[in-house]
Amino acid sequence: MKFYASVAVYLLIAGVLSWGILLAMKGSLWFLLAGLAAYTLAFAKLGCLPKSH
């Protein structure tokens, strides 16, 4: 179940980043920045922390 949840979150963040790129082309950067912050926080928290023993 964790795998499917992580795939869903990854696709959601990818959708936010894609929509943010489209809005940035029209001059609105806030959605892109929010997606970038979510992407950075999610993968810094999940991917870069050392394993706890």
Order of alpha helices (4+ residues) and beta strands (2+ residues): alpha-alpha
